[in-house]
Amino acid sequence: MQSSKDYLKESGYLPRISFKETSKATVKLLSDEQKTINAGTPEEIKGMSYKVEQDGEEKEIFTSSIGLISKLSECEKGDVVNIEMKSKKQNGKFISYFEVSKEGEEPKSDIAPISDEDIPVVNDEE
Protein backbone atom coordinates (compact mmCIF):
# COMPACT_ATOMS: atom_id res chain seq x y z
CA MET A 1 0.00 0.00 0.00
CA GLN A 2 1.56 3.20 -1.19
CA SER A 3 0.29 5.49 1.62
CA SER A 4 1.92 3.23 4.20
CA LYS A 5 5.21 3.29 2.29
CA ASP A 6 5.02 7.09 2.02
CA TYR A 7 4.33 7.42 5.77
CA LEU A 8 7.32 5.23 6.65
CA LYS A 9 9.58 7.15 4.28
CA GLU A 10 8.45 10.53 5.65
CA SER A 11 9.01 9.24 9.20
CA GLY A 12 12.60 8.37 8.38
CA TYR A 13 12.08 4.62 8.57
CA LEU A 14 14.14 2.60 6.12
CA PRO A 15 13.34 -1.00 5.21
CA ARG A 16 15.83 -3.35 6.85
CA ILE A 17 17.86 -6.07 5.28
CA SER A 18 17.72 -9.11 7.56
CA PHE A 19 20.24 -11.88 7.11
CA LYS A 20 17.83 -14.21 8.88
CA GLU A 21 15.48 -13.80 5.92
CA THR A 22 18.10 -13.76 3.15
CA SER A 23 21.61 -15.10 3.49
CA LYS A 24 23.27 -12.65 1.10
CA ALA A 25 22.91 -9.14 -0.21
CA THR A 26 24.75 -6.86 -2.61
CA VAL A 27 24.56 -3.25 -1.48
CA LYS A 28 26.16 0.15 -2.00
CA LEU A 29 27.37 1.64 1.31
CA LEU A 30 26.00 5.14 1.94
CA SER A 31 26.71 5.85 5.63
CA ASP A 32 27.16 4.28 9.04
CA GLU A 33 26.38 5.29 12.61
CA GLN A 34 26.42 3.80 16.08
CA LYS A 35 22.95 2.87 17.22
CA THR A 36 21.17 1.25 20.13
CA ILE A 37 17.94 -0.63 19.53
CA ASN A 38 15.33 -2.23 21.73
CA ALA A 39 14.72 -5.75 20.49
CA GLY A 40 11.52 -6.30 22.46
CA THR A 41 13.42 -7.25 25.60
CA PRO A 42 14.50 -5.20 28.61
CA GLU A 43 18.04 -5.21 27.22
CA GLU A 44 19.09 -2.77 24.53
CA ILE A 45 21.42 -3.91 21.76
CA LYS A 46 24.38 -1.72 20.75
CA GLY A 47 25.70 -1.98 17.23
CA MET A 48 26.13 -0.25 13.92
CA SER A 49 23.47 0.90 11.51
CA TYR A 50 24.46 1.04 7.85
CA LYS A 51 22.41 3.04 5.38
CA VAL A 52 22.73 1.21 2.07
CA GLU A 53 21.26 1.20 -1.39
CA GLN A 54 19.94 -2.05 -2.81
CA ASP A 55 18.34 -2.20 -6.26
CA GLY A 56 17.91 1.59 -6.25
CA GLU A 57 16.14 1.65 -2.85
CA GLU A 58 17.62 2.99 0.40
CA LYS A 59 17.63 0.39 3.18
CA GLU A 60 19.25 -0.22 6.55
CA ILE A 61 21.41 -3.00 7.92
CA PHE A 62 21.73 -3.14 11.72
CA THR A 63 24.31 -5.47 13.23
CA SER A 64 26.00 -6.06 16.54
CA SER A 65 28.36 -8.63 14.94
CA ILE A 66 31.90 -7.48 15.66
CA GLY A 67 33.11 -9.58 12.74
CA LEU A 68 30.77 -7.92 10.25
CA ILE A 69 31.45 -4.46 11.66
CA SER A 70 35.19 -5.14 11.37
CA LYS A 71 34.91 -6.15 7.71
CA LEU A 72 32.66 -3.20 6.81
CA SER A 73 35.00 -0.80 8.62
CA GLU A 74 37.57 -1.54 5.90
CA CYS A 75 35.16 -0.28 3.22
CA GLU A 76 34.54 3.27 2.03
CA LYS A 77 31.37 5.23 1.38
CA GLY A 78 30.16 4.37 -2.12
CA ASP A 79 31.70 0.89 -2.20
CA VAL A 80 29.49 -1.86 -3.58
CA VAL A 81 29.87 -4.93 -1.37
CA ASN A 82 28.57 -8.47 -1.26
CA ILE A 83 27.66 -9.62 2.25
CA GLU A 84 26.88 -13.27 2.90
CA MET A 85 25.96 -14.94 6.19
CA LYS A 86 27.17 -18.52 6.40
CA SER A 87 27.17 -21.19 9.07
CA LYS A 88 29.77 -23.76 9.91
CA LYS A 89 30.08 -26.60 12.38
CA GLN A 90 32.95 -25.90 14.73
CA ASN A 91 33.70 -27.75 17.96
CA GLY A 92 30.40 -29.61 17.64
CA LYS A 93 28.32 -26.43 17.35
CA PHE A 94 27.01 -24.48 14.41
CA ILE A 95 28.25 -20.90 14.30
CA SER A 96 27.23 -18.10 11.98
CA TYR A 97 29.75 -15.81 10.35
CA PHE A 98 29.88 -13.25 7.56
CA GLU A 99 31.90 -13.04 4.38
CA VAL A 100 32.28 -9.58 2.85
CA SER A 101 33.78 -8.70 -0.50
CA LYS A 102 33.94 -5.57 -2.58
CA GLU A 103 32.72 -6.17 -6.09
CA GLY A 104 35.43 -7.98 -8.02
CA GLU A 105 37.44 -9.00 -4.91
CA GLU A 106 37.73 -12.22 -2.93
CA PRO A 107 35.46 -12.52 0.15
CA LYS A 108 36.90 -11.74 3.59
CA SER A 109 35.56 -13.98 6.33
CA ASP A 110 35.06 -12.95 9.94
CA ILE A 111 35.92 -16.46 11.12
CA ALA A 112 39.49 -17.61 11.51
CA PRO A 113 40.50 -20.36 9.12
CA ILE A 114 41.30 -23.74 10.65
CA SER A 115 45.03 -24.40 10.63
CA ASP A 116 46.80 -27.78 10.67
CA GLU A 117 47.51 -27.21 14.36
CA ASP A 118 43.76 -27.15 15.08
CA ILE A 119 43.23 -30.63 13.60
CA PRO A 120 43.56 -33.33 16.25
CA VAL A 121 46.19 -36.02 15.70
CA VAL A 122 44.62 -39.48 15.84
CA ASN A 123 47.79 -41.52 15.51
CA ASP A 124 51.04 -39.59 15.23
CA GLU A 125 53.05 -42.70 14.25
CA GLU A 126 51.57 -42.78 10.74
Secondary structure, DSSP 8 states (H G I E B T S, - for coil): -HHHHHHHHHTT---B--TTT-SEEEEEEEEEEEEEEE-SSSSEEEEEEEEEEETTEEEEEEE--HHHHHHHHTS-TT-EEEEEEEEEEETTEEEEEEEEEETTS--EESS----GGGS--S-TT-
